[in-house]
Amino acid sequence: MRLMNPKLGSEKKGVIKGILDIHGFSRDRIIVFGDSQHSEIKVAEELGIRSVQTLRPGVSPAPKATYHIQDLGELPDLLESLDLK
């Protein structure tokens, strides 16, 4: 599921928590993906979920992001290296 609206802010936490609760997903099988250390990365940390931060131009690395990538082309290899099954 993708949450694209940056105006959701703190609502993202509720949405992600709802997805976990409704579908019964385990936190160790979920990864939150985003660029904002104050939004997606923060929510992932608060919920105990791994995060991938994309470091597009102008985005500073979030120290609390689990993984960092420069572009989406790196994502398939990263996901393949993780045991999400």
NULO-876217 format. One record per residue: residue in one letter; x, y, z of N, C-alpha, C in turn; residue number from 1. Coordinates in pm, 1 decimal, m for minus. Atoms other than C-alpha are relative to their C-alpha. Layout:
N
<site><code>A</code><n_x>X</n_x><n_y>Y</n_y><n_z>Z</n_z><ca_x>X</ca_x><ca_y>Y</ca_y><ca_z>Z</ca_z><c_x>X</c_x><c_y>Y</c_y><c_z>Z</c_z><pos>NUM</pos></site>
...
! end
This chain:
85
<site><code>M</code><n_x>83.8</n_x><n_y>m116.5</n_y><n_z>0.0</n_z><ca_x>0.0</ca_x><ca_y>0.0</ca_y><ca_z>0.0</ca_z><c_x>88.4</c_x><c_y>122.9</c_y><c_z>0.0</c_z><pos>1</pos></site>
<site><code>R</code><n_x>m80.2</n_x><n_y>m120.9</n_y><n_z>9.4</n_z><ca_x>132.6</ca_x><ca_y>343.2</ca_y><ca_z>m84.3</ca_z><c_x>m76.6</c_x><c_y>117.2</c_y><c_z>57.7</c_z><pos>2</pos></site>
<site><code>L</code><n_x>56.8</n_x><n_y>m122.8</n_y><n_z>m54.3</n_z><ca_x>67.0</ca_x><ca_y>663.0</ca_y><ca_z>110.1</ca_z><c_x>76.7</c_x><c_y>115.1</c_y><c_z>m63.0</c_z><pos>3</pos></site>
<site><code>M</code><n_x>m71.4</n_x><n_y>m99.3</n_y><n_z>78.3</n_z><ca_x>154.1</ca_x><ca_y>944.8</ca_y><ca_z>m126.2</ca_z><c_x>m22.3</c_x><c_y>142.9</c_y><c_z>48.6</c_z><pos>4</pos></site>
<site><code>N</code><n_x>35.7</n_x><n_y>m135.3</n_y><n_z>m37.0</n_z><ca_x>m4.6</ca_x><ca_y>1248.7</ca_y><ca_z>38.1</ca_z><c_x>84.5</c_x><c_y>50.3</c_y><c_z>116.4</c_z><pos>5</pos></site>
<site><code>P</code><n_x>m84.3</n_x><n_y>m49.4</n_y><n_z>m108.6</n_z><ca_x>257.6</ca_x><ca_y>1442.5</ca_y><ca_z>237.5</ca_z><c_x>m78.2</c_x><c_y>77.4</c_y><c_z>104.7</c_z><pos>6</pos></site>
<site><code>K</code><n_x>80.7</n_x><n_y>m73.7</n_y><n_z>m96.3</n_z><ca_x>m24.0</ca_x><ca_y>1636.4</ca_y><ca_z>407.6</ca_z><c_x>m60.5</c_x><c_y>m90.8</c_y><c_z>106.7</c_z><pos>7</pos></site>
<site><code>L</code><n_x>52.4</n_x><n_y>92.4</n_y><n_z>m99.8</n_z><ca_x>m123.9</ca_x><ca_y>1321.7</ca_y><ca_z>598.5</ca_z><c_x>73.2</c_x><c_y>12.8</c_y><c_z>132.7</c_z><pos>8</pos></site>
<site><code>G</code><n_x>m78.0</n_x><n_y>m20.0</n_y><n_z>m121.0</n_z><ca_x>156.6</ca_x><ca_y>1390.5</ca_y><ca_z>847.3</ca_z><c_x>m20.2</c_x><c_y>m108.3</c_y><c_z>102.7</c_z><pos>9</pos></site>
<site><code>S</code><n_x>15.5</n_x><n_y>96.9</n_y><n_z>m108.4</n_z><ca_x>74.3</ca_x><ca_y>1221.5</ca_y><ca_z>1176.6</ca_z><c_x>m107.7</c_x><c_y>m103.8</c_y><c_z>m29.8</c_z><pos>10</pos></site>
<site><code>E</code><n_x>101.7</n_x><n_y>98.6</n_y><n_z>36.8</n_z><ca_x>m221.5</ca_x><ca_y>1046.7</ca_y><ca_z>1013.6</ca_z><c_x>64.4</c_x><c_y>m125.9</c_y><c_z>m58.3</c_z><pos>11</pos></site>
<site><code>K</code><n_x>m67.2</n_x><n_y>116.3</n_y><n_z>58.1</n_z><ca_x>30.2</ca_x><ca_y>817.1</ca_y><ca_z>843.0</ca_z><c_x>20.4</c_x><c_y>m107.6</c_y><c_z>105.8</c_z><pos>12</pos></site>
<site><code>K</code><n_x>m19.6</n_x><n_y>97.1</n_y><n_z>m107.0</n_z><ca_x>101.0</ca_x><ca_y>653.5</ca_y><ca_z>1176.5</ca_z><c_x>m127.1</c_x><c_y>m80.2</c_y><c_z>21.9</c_z><pos>13</pos></site>
<site><code>G</code><n_x>127.3</n_x><n_y>68.9</n_y><n_z>m18.5</n_z><ca_x>m266.3</ca_x><ca_y>572.0</ca_y><ca_z>1221.3</ca_z><c_x>m33.6</c_x><c_y>m91.7</c_y><c_z>m116.0</c_z><pos>14</pos></site>
<site><code>V</code><n_x>28.7</n_x><n_y>80.7</n_y><n_z>118.3</n_z><ca_x>m299.1</ca_x><ca_y>444.1</ca_y><ca_z>866.4</ca_z><c_x>86.1</c_x><c_y>m126.3</c_y><c_z>0.8</c_z><pos>15</pos></site>
<site><code>I</code><n_x>m90.4</n_x><n_y>116.0</n_y><n_z>m0.1</n_z><ca_x>7.1</ca_x><ca_y>218.0</ca_y><ca_z>893.4</ca_z><c_x>m35.9</c_x><c_y>m94.8</c_y><c_z>113.5</c_z><pos>16</pos></site>
<site><code>K</code><n_x>39.6</n_x><n_y>85.0</n_y><n_z>m113.6</n_z><ca_x>m97.4</ca_x><ca_y>93.4</ca_y><ca_z>1237.5</ca_z><c_x>m130.1</c_x><c_y>m73.5</c_y><c_z>m32.7</c_z><pos>17</pos></site>
<site><code>G</code><n_x>124.6</n_x><n_y>63.2</n_y><n_z>40.1</n_z><ca_x>m444.0</ca_x><ca_y>24.1</ca_y><ca_z>1099.1</ca_z><c_x>22.2</c_x><c_y>m115.5</c_y><c_z>m96.1</c_z><pos>18</pos></site>
<site><code>I</code><n_x>m32.8</n_x><n_y>107.5</n_y><n_z>94.4</n_z><ca_x>m297.8</ca_x><ca_y>m180.0</ca_y><ca_z>813.7</ca_z><c_x>55.8</c_x><c_y>m119.7</c_y><c_z>75.1</c_z><pos>19</pos></site>
<site><code>L</code><n_x>m56.7</n_x><n_y>108.8</n_y><n_z>m80.2</n_z><ca_x>m96.3</ca_x><ca_y>m382.7</ca_y><ca_z>1063.7</ca_z><c_x>m108.7</c_x><c_y>m73.0</c_y><c_z>77.3</c_z><pos>20</pos></site>
<site><code>D</code><n_x>104.4</n_x><n_y>58.8</n_y><n_z>m84.3</n_z><ca_x>m395.8</ca_x><ca_y>m437.8</ca_y><ca_z>1290.3</ca_z><c_x>m105.5</c_x><c_y>m75.4</c_y><c_z>m81.2</c_z><pos>21</pos></site>
<site><code>I</code><n_x>108.1</n_x><n_y>59.8</n_y><n_z>80.0</n_z><ca_x>m657.4</ca_x><ca_y>m511.0</ca_y><ca_z>1023.4</ca_z><c_x>46.1</c_x><c_y>m125.9</c_y><c_z>m72.2</c_z><pos>22</pos></site>
<site><code>H</code><n_x>m48.2</n_x><n_y>111.3</n_y><n_z>80.5</n_z><ca_x>m442.2</ca_x><ca_y>m742.1</ca_y><ca_z>814.2</ca_z><c_x>87.6</c_x><c_y>m97.5</c_y><c_z>77.6</c_z><pos>23</pos></site>
<site><code>G</code><n_x>m79.0</n_x><n_y>89.3</n_y><n_z>m82.9</n_z><ca_x>m241.8</ca_x><ca_y>m893.1</ca_y><ca_z>1097.2</ca_z><c_x>143.8</c_x><c_y>m17.0</c_y><c_z>m45.2</c_z><pos>24</pos></site>
<site><code>F</code><n_x>m139.0</n_x><n_y>8.1</n_y><n_z>45.4</n_z><ca_x>93.2</ca_x><ca_y>m817.0</ca_y><ca_z>935.9</ca_z><c_x>94.4</c_x><c_y>12.3</c_y><c_z>118.5</c_z><pos>25</pos></site>
<site><code>S</code><n_x>m103.8</n_x><n_y>m7.4</n_y><n_z>m101.5</n_z><ca_x>398.9</ca_x><ca_y>m871.8</ca_y><ca_z>1151.2</ca_z><c_x>93.1</c_x><c_y>116.6</c_y><c_z>m33.5</c_z><pos>26</pos></site>
<site><code>R</code><n_x>m86.8</n_x><n_y>m115.9</n_y><n_z>22.8</n_z><ca_x>619.0</ca_x><ca_y>m563.5</ca_y><ca_z>1196.1</ca_z><c_x>133.7</c_x><c_y>m37.7</c_y><c_z>m65.4</c_z><pos>27</pos></site>
<site><code>D</code><n_x>m127.5</n_x><n_y>39.2</n_y><n_z>59.3</n_z><ca_x>926.3</ca_x><ca_y>m761.8</ca_y><ca_z>1091.5</ca_z><c_x>m12.6</c_x><c_y>m35.2</c_y><c_z>m148.9</c_z><pos>28</pos></site>
<site><code>R</code><n_x>21.9</n_x><n_y>29.3</n_y><n_z>142.3</n_z><ca_x>768.7</ca_x><ca_y>m823.4</ca_y><ca_z>748.5</ca_z><c_x>m45.1</c_x><c_y>123.4</c_y><c_z>m77.1</c_z><pos>29</pos></site>
<site><code>I</code><n_x>45.2</n_x><n_y>m125.2</n_y><n_z>59.9</n_z><ca_x>682.2</ca_x><ca_y>m460.3</ca_y><ca_z>678.4</ca_z><c_x>118.9</c_x><c_y>95.2</c_y><c_z>m8.8</c_z><pos>30</pos></site>
<site><code>I</code><n_x>m99.5</n_x><n_y>m105.8</n_y><n_z>13.7</n_z><ca_x>903.7</ca_x><ca_y>m181.1</ca_y><ca_z>550.0</ca_z><c_x>m73.2</c_x><c_y>126.7</c_y><c_z>m42.7</c_z><pos>31</pos></site>
<site><code>V</code><n_x>55.4</n_x><n_y>m129.9</n_y><n_z>36.7</n_z><ca_x>802.9</ca_x><ca_y>184.0</ca_y><ca_z>542.1</ca_z><c_x>102.2</c_x><c_y>69.1</c_y><c_z>m89.7</c_z><pos>32</pos></site>
<site><code>F</code><n_x>m86.5</n_x><n_y>m61.9</n_y><n_z>98.9</n_z><ca_x>944.9</ca_x><ca_y>366.1</ca_y><ca_z>241.5</ca_z><c_x>m37.5</c_x><c_y>146.8</c_y><c_z>m13.6</c_z><pos>33</pos></site>
<site><code>G</code><n_x>26.7</n_x><n_y>m142.2</n_y><n_z>19.6</n_z><ca_x>979.8</ca_x><ca_y>742.9</ca_y><ca_z>210.7</ca_z><c_x>127.2</c_x><c_y>80.5</c_y><c_z>2.1</c_z><pos>34</pos></site>
<site><code>D</code><n_x>m118.3</n_x><n_y>m84.7</n_y><n_z>m1.7</n_z><ca_x>1210.2</ca_x><ca_y>1039.5</ca_y><ca_z>203.5</ca_z><c_x>7.1</c_x><c_y>91.1</c_y><c_z>121.6</c_z><pos>35</pos></site>
<site><code>S</code><n_x>3.7</n_x><n_y>m97.1</n_y><n_z>m109.4</n_z><ca_x>1103.2</ca_x><ca_y>1249.5</ca_y><ca_z>500.7</ca_z><c_x>32.7</c_x><c_y>m62.3</c_y><c_z>135.8</c_z><pos>36</pos></site>
<site><code>Q</code><n_x>m34.2</n_x><n_y>49.8</n_y><n_z>m133.0</n_z><ca_x>1275.1</ca_x><ca_y>1189.7</ca_y><ca_z>832.3</ca_z><c_x>m101.3</c_x><c_y>45.8</c_y><c_z>104.0</c_z><pos>37</pos></site>
<site><code>H</code><n_x>99.3</n_x><n_y>m51.3</n_y><n_z>m93.8</n_z><ca_x>994.6</ca_x><ca_y>1387.3</ca_y><ca_z>996.4</ca_z><c_x>m137.9</c_x><c_y>m61.0</c_y><c_z>m22.3</c_z><pos>38</pos></site>
<site><code>S</code><n_x>129.0</n_x><n_y>61.1</n_y><n_z>31.2</n_z><ca_x>715.7</ca_x><ca_y>1181.7</ca_y><ca_z>843.6</ca_z><c_x>14.4</c_x><c_y>m151.4</c_y><c_z>m4.1</c_z><pos>39</pos></site>
<site><code>E</code><n_x>m2.9</n_x><n_y>145.3</n_y><n_z>14.2</n_z><ca_x>761.0</ca_x><ca_y>828.2</ca_y><ca_z>708.3</ca_z><c_x>104.1</c_x><c_y>m67.0</c_y><c_z>89.8</c_z><pos>40</pos></site>
<site><code>I</code><n_x>m107.7</n_x><n_y>61.9</n_y><n_z>m78.3</n_z><ca_x>1092.6</ca_x><ca_y>754.8</ca_y><ca_z>880.4</ca_z><c_x>m33.0</c_x><c_y>8.1</c_y><c_z>149.8</c_z><pos>41</pos></site>
<site><code>K</code><n_x>39.5</n_x><n_y>m17.1</n_y><n_z>m141.1</n_z><ca_x>965.2</ca_x><ca_y>891.9</ca_y><ca_z>1213.5</ca_z><c_x>m110.7</c_x><c_y>m98.3</c_y><c_z>37.2</c_z><pos>42</pos></site>
<site><code>V</code><n_x>110.3</n_x><n_y>92.8</n_y><n_z>m25.4</n_z><ca_x>644.5</ca_x><ca_y>687.1</ca_y><ca_z>1189.9</ca_z><c_x>51.7</c_x><c_y>m143.3</c_y><c_z>10.6</c_z><pos>43</pos></site>
<site><code>A</code><n_x>m56.1</n_x><n_y>135.4</n_y><n_z>m3.9</n_z><ca_x>841.4</ca_x><ca_y>371.8</ca_y><ca_z>1113.6</ca_z><c_x>69.6</c_x><c_y>m25.1</c_y><c_z>132.9</c_z><pos>44</pos></site>
<site><code>E</code><n_x>m70.5</n_x><n_y>15.8</n_y><n_z>m127.7</n_z><ca_x>1061.6</ca_x><ca_y>426.7</ca_y><ca_z>1418.0</ca_z><c_x>m99.5</c_x><c_y>m12.7</c_y><c_z>116.1</c_z><pos>45</pos></site>
<site><code>E</code><n_x>99.3</n_x><n_y>2.8</n_y><n_z>m107.7</n_z><ca_x>761.6</ca_x><ca_y>495.7</ca_y><ca_z>1643.7</ca_z><c_x>m74.9</c_x><c_y>m132.2</c_y><c_z>5.8</c_z><pos>46</pos></site>
<site><code>L</code><n_x>74.1</n_x><n_y>125.9</n_y><n_z>5.5</n_z><ca_x>592.8</ca_x><ca_y>175.0</ca_y><ca_z>1528.3</ca_z><c_x>90.4</c_x><c_y>m123.4</c_y><c_z>4.4</c_z><pos>47</pos></site>
<site><code>G</code><n_x>m92.5</n_x><n_y>112.6</n_y><n_z>m5.3</n_z><ca_x>906.1</ca_x><ca_y>m39.5</ca_y><ca_z>1543.3</ca_z><c_x>10.0</c_x><c_y>m76.2</c_y><c_z>m131.1</c_z><pos>48</pos></site>
<site><code>I</code><n_x>m4.6</n_x><n_y>59.0</n_y><n_z>133.4</n_z><ca_x>913.6</ca_x><ca_y>m99.5</ca_y><ca_z>1168.5</ca_z><c_x>125.7</c_x><c_y>50.1</c_y><c_z>m71.5</c_z><pos>49</pos></site>
<site><code>R</code><n_x>m115.6</n_x><n_y>m42.3</n_y><n_z>79.0</n_z><ca_x>1217.5</ca_x><ca_y>m93.7</ca_y><ca_z>941.0</ca_z><c_x>m41.9</c_x><c_y>103.4</c_y><c_z>m104.2</c_z><pos>50</pos></site>
<site><code>S</code><n_x>30.4</n_x><n_y>m104.3</n_y><n_z>97.6</n_z><ca_x>1241.5</ca_x><ca_y>198.8</ca_y><ca_z>702.1</ca_z><c_x>109.0</c_x><c_y>9.9</c_y><c_z>m106.0</c_z><pos>51</pos></site>
<site><code>V</code><n_x>m91.3</n_x><n_y>m28.1</n_y><n_z>110.3</n_z><ca_x>1399.7</ca_x><ca_y>280.2</ca_y><ca_z>368.2</ca_z><c_x>m19.6</c_x><c_y>146.0</c_y><c_z>m37.0</c_z><pos>52</pos></site>
<site><code>Q</code><n_x>6.3</n_x><n_y>m140.2</n_y><n_z>38.9</n_z><ca_x>1481.1</ca_x><ca_y>642.4</ca_y><ca_z>301.1</ca_z><c_x>65.7</c_x><c_y>17.6</c_y><c_z>m135.0</c_z><pos>53</pos></site>
<site><code>T</code><n_x>m59.0</n_x><n_y>m31.1</n_y><n_z>128.9</n_z><ca_x>1533.7</ca_x><ca_y>754.6</ca_y><ca_z>m54.6</ca_z><c_x>62.9</c_x><c_y>138.5</c_y><c_z>9.0</c_z><pos>54</pos></site>
<site><code>L</code><n_x>m76.1</n_x><n_y>m123.8</n_y><n_z>m13.0</n_z><ca_x>1798.7</ca_x><ca_y>1024.3</ca_y><ca_z>m70.1</ca_z><c_x>7.7</c_x><c_y>71.5</c_y><c_z>m133.9</c_z><pos>55</pos></site>
<site><code>R</code><n_x>0.8</n_x><n_y>m77.4</n_y><n_z>124.2</n_z><ca_x>1691.7</ca_x><ca_y>1222.2</ca_y><ca_z>m371.4</ca_z><c_x>72.5</c_x><c_y>132.0</c_y><c_z>26.1</c_z><pos>56</pos></site>
<site><code>P</code><n_x>m73.7</n_x><n_y>m125.2</n_y><n_z>m20.0</n_z><ca_x>1872.1</ca_x><ca_y>1554.2</ca_y><ca_z>m428.0</ca_z><c_x>m70.8</c_x><c_y>92.8</c_y><c_z>99.9</c_z><pos>57</pos></site>
<site><code>G</code><n_x>53.0</n_x><n_y>m92.7</n_y><n_z>m99.3</n_z><ca_x>1825.9</ca_x><ca_y>1790.4</ca_y><ca_z>m135.0</ca_z><c_x>m52.9</c_x><c_y>m65.4</c_y><c_z>126.2</c_z><pos>58</pos></site>
<site><code>V</code><n_x>50.0</n_x><n_y>71.3</n_y><n_z>m118.1</n_z><ca_x>1719.3</ca_x><ca_y>1521.7</ca_y><ca_z>112.6</ca_z><c_x>118.6</c_x><c_y>m43.8</c_y><c_z>85.3</c_z><pos>59</pos></site>
<site><code>S</code><n_x>m106.9</n_x><n_y>39.3</n_y><n_z>m92.7</n_z><ca_x>1942.3</ca_x><ca_y>1477.6</ca_y><ca_z>417.2</ca_z><c_x>m27.3</c_x><c_y>m138.5</c_y><c_z>55.7</c_z><pos>60</pos></site>
<site><code>P</code><n_x>19.6</n_x><n_y>133.2</n_y><n_z>m57.6</n_z><ca_x>1999.9</ca_x><ca_y>1125.5</ca_y><ca_z>548.8</ca_z><c_x>m57.5</c_x><c_y>7.0</c_y><c_z>141.5</c_z><pos>61</pos></site>
<site><code>A</code><n_x>59.0</n_x><n_y>10.2</n_y><n_z>m133.8</n_z><ca_x>1784.0</ca_x><ca_y>1041.4</ca_y><ca_z>848.8</ca_z><c_x>80.9</c_x><c_y>m102.2</c_y><c_z>78.4</c_z><pos>62</pos></site>
<site><code>P</code><n_x>m80.1</n_x><n_y>94.5</n_y><n_z>m77.6</n_z><ca_x>2004.1</ca_x><ca_y>883.9</ca_y><ca_z>1116.7</ca_z><c_x>m78.9</c_x><c_y>m122.4</c_y><c_z>46.4</c_z><pos>63</pos></site>
<site><code>K</code><n_x>80.6</n_x><n_y>110.2</n_y><n_z>m51.9</n_z><ca_x>1714.6</ca_x><ca_y>666.4</ca_y><ca_z>1231.0</ca_z><c_x>m60.1</c_x><c_y>m88.4</c_y><c_z>m108.0</c_z><pos>64</pos></site>
<site><code>A</code><n_x>46.8</n_x><n_y>88.0</n_y><n_z>108.0</n_z><ca_x>1631.9</ca_x><ca_y>522.5</ca_y><ca_z>887.9</ca_z><c_x>81.3</c_x><c_y>m129.0</c_y><c_z>3.7</c_z><pos>65</pos></site>
<site><code>T</code><n_x>m68.1</n_x><n_y>128.8</n_y><n_z>m1.8</n_z><ca_x>1715.0</ca_x><ca_y>153.9</ca_y><ca_z>871.7</ca_z><c_x>91.7</c_x><c_y>m15.3</c_y><c_z>m120.4</c_z><pos>66</pos></site>
<site><code>Y</code><n_x>m74.9</n_x><n_y>10.9</n_y><n_z>124.5</n_z><ca_x>1833.6</ca_x><ca_y>169.6</ca_y><ca_z>510.5</ca_z><c_x>m11.6</c_x><c_y>131.8</c_y><c_z>m76.0</c_z><pos>67</pos></site>
<site><code>H</code><n_x>1.3</n_x><n_y>m117.5</n_y><n_z>87.3</n_z><ca_x>1920.8</ca_x><ca_y>446.1</ca_y><ca_z>264.2</ca_z><c_x>29.0</c_x><c_y>m45.4</c_y><c_z>m142.5</c_z><pos>68</pos></site>
<site><code>I</code><n_x>m27.7</n_x><n_y>24.9</n_y><n_z>141.3</n_z><ca_x>1904.3</ca_x><ca_y>433.6</ca_y><ca_z>m113.7</ca_z><c_x>2.8</c_x><c_y>134.1</c_y><c_z>m71.6</c_z><pos>69</pos></site>
<site><code>Q</code><n_x>m9.8</n_x><n_y>m123.8</n_y><n_z>78.5</n_z><ca_x>1987.3</ca_x><ca_y>695.6</ca_y><ca_z>m375.3</ca_z><c_x>m116.0</c_x><c_y>13.5</c_y><c_z>m99.0</c_z><pos>70</pos></site>
<site><code>D</code><n_x>111.6</n_x><n_y>m3.8</n_y><n_z>94.3</n_z><ca_x>1713.1</ca_x><ca_y>600.8</ca_y><ca_z>m620.6</ca_z><c_x>m76.7</c_x><c_y>m132.3</c_y><c_z>4.8</c_z><pos>71</pos></site>
<site><code>L</code><n_x>87.3</n_x><n_y>117.2</n_y><n_z>m4.8</n_z><ca_x>1433.4</ca_x><ca_y>351.7</ca_y><ca_z>m670.7</ca_z><c_x>60.7</c_x><c_y>m122.9</c_y><c_z>m67.3</c_z><pos>72</pos></site>
<site><code>G</code><n_x>m65.9</n_x><n_y>112.0</n_y><n_z>66.6</n_z><ca_x>1655.9</ca_x><ca_y>137.2</ca_y><ca_z>m891.9</ca_z><c_x>72.1</c_x><c_y>m92.4</c_y><c_z>97.9</c_z><pos>73</pos></site>
<site><code>E</code><n_x>m67.2</n_x><n_y>80.2</n_y><n_z>m102.0</n_z><ca_x>1829.7</ca_x><ca_y>15.8</ca_y><ca_z>m573.9</ca_z><c_x>m97.3</c_x><c_y>m82.8</c_y><c_z>84.3</c_z><pos>74</pos></site>
<site><code>L</code><n_x>98.2</n_x><n_y>64.0</n_y><n_z>m86.9</n_z><ca_x>1507.5</ca_x><ca_y>m96.4</ca_y><ca_z>m407.3</ca_z><c_x>m16.2</c_x><c_y>m150.0</c_y><c_z>m23.6</c_z><pos>75</pos></site>
<site><code>P</code><n_x>16.2</n_x><n_y>145.2</n_y><n_z>19.4</n_z><ca_x>1465.4</ca_x><ca_y>m439.9</ca_y><ca_z>m573.2</ca_z><c_x>112.0</c_x><c_y>m82.7</c_y><c_z>64.1</c_z><pos>76</pos></site>
<site><code>D</code><n_x>m111.6</n_x><n_y>74.0</n_y><n_z>m60.1</n_z><ca_x>1813.3</ca_x><ca_y>m553.0</ca_y><ca_z>m465.7</ca_z><c_x>m7.0</c_x><c_y>3.4</c_y><c_z>152.1</c_z><pos>77</pos></site>
<site><code>L</code><n_x>12.8</n_x><n_y>m9.9</n_y><n_z>m145.5</n_z><ca_x>1757.8</ca_x><ca_y>m425.1</ca_y><ca_z>m112.7</ca_z><c_x>m108.4</c_x><c_y>m94.2</c_y><c_z>50.3</c_z><pos>78</pos></site>
<site><code>L</code><n_x>110.6</n_x><n_y>85.7</n_y><n_z>m43.9</n_z><ca_x>1423.0</ca_x><ca_y>m601.7</ca_y><ca_z>m81.2</ca_z><c_x>34.5</c_x><c_y>m147.8</c_y><c_z>m15.3</c_z><pos>79</pos></site>
<site><code>E</code><n_x>m38.8</n_x><n_y>138.9</n_y><n_z>21.0</n_z><ca_x>1567.2</ca_x><ca_y>m922.1</ca_y><ca_z>m224.4</ca_z><c_x>96.7</c_x><c_y>m47.4</c_y><c_z>108.0</c_z><pos>80</pos></site>
<site><code>S</code><n_x>m98.7</n_x><n_y>37.2</n_y><n_z>m102.3</n_z><ca_x>1844.5</ca_x><ca_y>m915.4</ca_y><ca_z>37.8</ca_z><c_x>m64.1</c_x><c_y>m20.7</c_y><c_z>137.7</c_z><pos>81</pos></site>
<site><code>L</code><n_x>69.6</n_x><n_y>11.4</n_y><n_z>m127.9</n_z><ca_x>1587.1</ca_x><ca_y>m904.6</ca_y><ca_z>319.1</ca_z><c_x>m90.1</c_x><c_y>m122.7</c_y><c_z>0.8</c_z><pos>82</pos></site>
<site><code>D</code><n_x>87.5</n_x><n_y>116.5</n_y><n_z>m12.4</n_z><ca_x>1394.2</ca_x><ca_y>m1203.5</ca_y><ca_z>445.9</ca_z><c_x>m138.9</c_x><c_y>48.3</c_y><c_z>41.1</c_z><pos>83</pos></site>
<site><code>L</code><n_x>134.8</n_x><n_y>m50.1</n_y><n_z>m27.9</n_z><ca_x>1038.0</ca_x><ca_y>m1073.5</ca_y><ca_z>415.8</ca_z><c_x>m107.1</c_x><c_y>m106.1</c_y><c_z>m22.0</c_z><pos>84</pos></site>
<site><code>K</code><n_x>98.1</n_x><n_y>104.5</n_y><n_z>30.8</n_z><ca_x>872.9</ca_x><ca_y>m1405.0</ca_y><ca_z>333.5</ca_z><c_x>m60.9</c_x><c_y>m58.4</c_y><c_z>124.5</c_z><pos>85</pos></site>
! end
